[in-house]
Amino acid sequence: MKKTKAEKKKVKVCFPADLLFTSGIREFFYFFTNNLSRFSEKWAFRFQTVADELCTNAIEHGSQSKDLIWCEFITIPEKMVEIIVEDCGNGIKTSPQELEKFLQSQEKVSICDIKGIRKRGLAHVVAKVMDKVTFKKSTKGGIYVCASKFFEKT
């Protein structure tokens, strides 16, 4: 029996920069991952958390209430998953390079050493769960974040 090449699946959604919409985005990412990527349910929950963190950051740091957030989910079943979030850049002005430096500075920091509940998500959730996290300047004026996870058979 000939094995067919896994087909790339891609969905892009746009929603208002309001935290009220993040629960729907979480459910969407869980459904999409659990049903289309062939990652386990455990990974579907992890990707749901990553998508939530990236969307929340885009809303809280990269946007104002009138703005839109773009989320894209790409999977090649049994190969990889990518979660891409893009904001308009009307919030706190941060460069992709500053975000890269922040991630690097947190590599050896234990989550237990962080005081308070802030500044945990990007470095201690997204970067730990995903294999690769990249930042670019968005064509919309803000930040474009791409988080990738590659399928490994265990």
C-alpha positions in Angstrom: 0.0 0.0 0.0 1.5 3.3 -1.1 1.6 6.0 1.6 0.1 9.3 0.5 1.8 12.6 1.2 0.2 14.5 4.1 -1.7 17.4 2.9 -1.0 20.9 4.4 -4.1 22.3 6.1 -4.3 26.0 6.9 -6.9 28.2 8.5 -6.7 31.9 9.2 -9.1 33.8 11.5 -9.3 37.5 12.4 -11.0 38.8 15.6 -11.3 42.0 17.6 -8.5 42.8 20.1 -10.7 41.9 23.0 -10.0 39.2 25.6 -13.6 38.1 25.4 -12.8 36.4 22.1 -9.8 34.3 23.4 -12.0 31.5 24.8 -13.4 30.9 21.3 -9.9 31.0 19.8 -8.7 28.4 22.4 -11.6 26.1 21.4 -10.9 26.6 17.7 -7.2 25.7 18.1 -8.0 22.7 20.2 -10.6 21.4 17.7 -8.3 22.0 14.7 -5.3 20.4 16.4 -7.1 17.4 17.8 -8.9 16.6 14.6 -6.5 17.5 11.8 -2.8 17.4 13.0 -2.7 13.8 14.3 -0.8 15.1 17.4 -2.2 13.6 20.6 -5.0 15.1 22.7 -2.3 16.1 25.2 -0.6 18.1 22.5 -3.9 19.6 21.4 -4.3 21.1 24.9 -0.7 22.4 24.8 -1.2 24.1 21.4 -4.4 25.5 22.8 -2.4 27.1 25.6 0.2 28.4 23.2 -2.4 30.0 21.0 -4.1 31.6 24.0 -0.8 33.0 25.2 0.1 34.5 21.8 -3.3 35.9 21.3 -3.5 37.4 24.8 0.0 39.0 24.3 -1.2 40.5 21.0 -4.3 41.9 22.6 -2.6 43.2 25.8 0.7 44.4 24.4 0.3 45.0 20.6 -3.2 46.4 20.2 -5.8 48.8 21.2 -9.5 47.9 21.5 -10.4 49.0 18.0 -7.7 46.8 16.4 -7.9 43.3 14.9 -5.7 40.3 15.6 -4.9 37.7 13.0 -4.3 34.0 13.9 -3.2 31.3 11.5 -3.0 27.6 12.2 -1.1 25.5 9.8 -0.5 21.7 10.0 1.0 19.0 7.9 -0.4 16.0 9.7 2.2 13.9 11.4 4.9 16.5 10.4 4.3 19.8 12.1 2.0 22.4 13.5 2.5 26.2 13.3 0.6 28.9 15.2 1.0 32.4 13.8 -0.4 35.5 15.5 -0.1 39.0 14.2 -1.1 42.3 15.6 -1.3 45.9 14.3 1.3 47.4 16.6 -0.9 50.0 18.2 0.0 49.0 21.7 3.4 48.9 23.4 6.1 49.4 20.9 8.4 46.4 21.0 10.7 45.2 18.2 11.1 41.6 17.1 14.8 41.9 18.3 13.7 42.9 21.8 11.4 39.9 22.0 14.2 37.6 20.8 16.5 39.0 23.5 13.8 38.6 26.1 13.4 34.9 25.2 17.2 34.4 25.3 17.4 36.1 28.7 14.8 33.7 30.1 16.3 30.4 28.9 18.0 29.6 32.2 15.5 31.3 34.5 13.3 29.0 36.5 9.6 29.8 36.5 9.8 29.5 40.3 12.2 32.5 40.4 9.8 34.9 38.7 8.0 37.2 41.2 4.3 37.7 40.5 2.2 36.2 37.8 3.3 38.3 34.8 6.1 37.6 32.3 5.7 33.8 32.4 3.8 32.9 29.2 6.1 33.7 26.3 9.3 32.3 27.7 7.9 29.6 30.0 5.0 28.3 28.1 5.4 29.1 24.4 9.1 28.6 24.1 9.1 25.5 26.3 6.3 23.8 24.4 7.2 24.7 20.8 10.4 23.8 18.9 10.9 27.1 17.3 9.6 30.6 18.0 10.3 33.5 15.6 9.4 37.1 15.6 9.2 39.5 12.6 7.9 42.9 11.9 4.3 42.5 10.6 3.2 44.0 7.4 0.3 45.4 9.4 2.7 47.4 11.6 3.0 45.2 14.6 4.6 41.9 15.5 4.3 38.6 13.6 5.0 35.6 15.9 5.4 32.1 14.5 5.6 29.1 16.9 6.4 25.7 15.3 6.3 22.2 16.7 7.6 19.2 14.7 6.1 15.8 15.0 8.3 13.2 16.6 7.3 9.5 16.8 7.8 8.1 20.2 
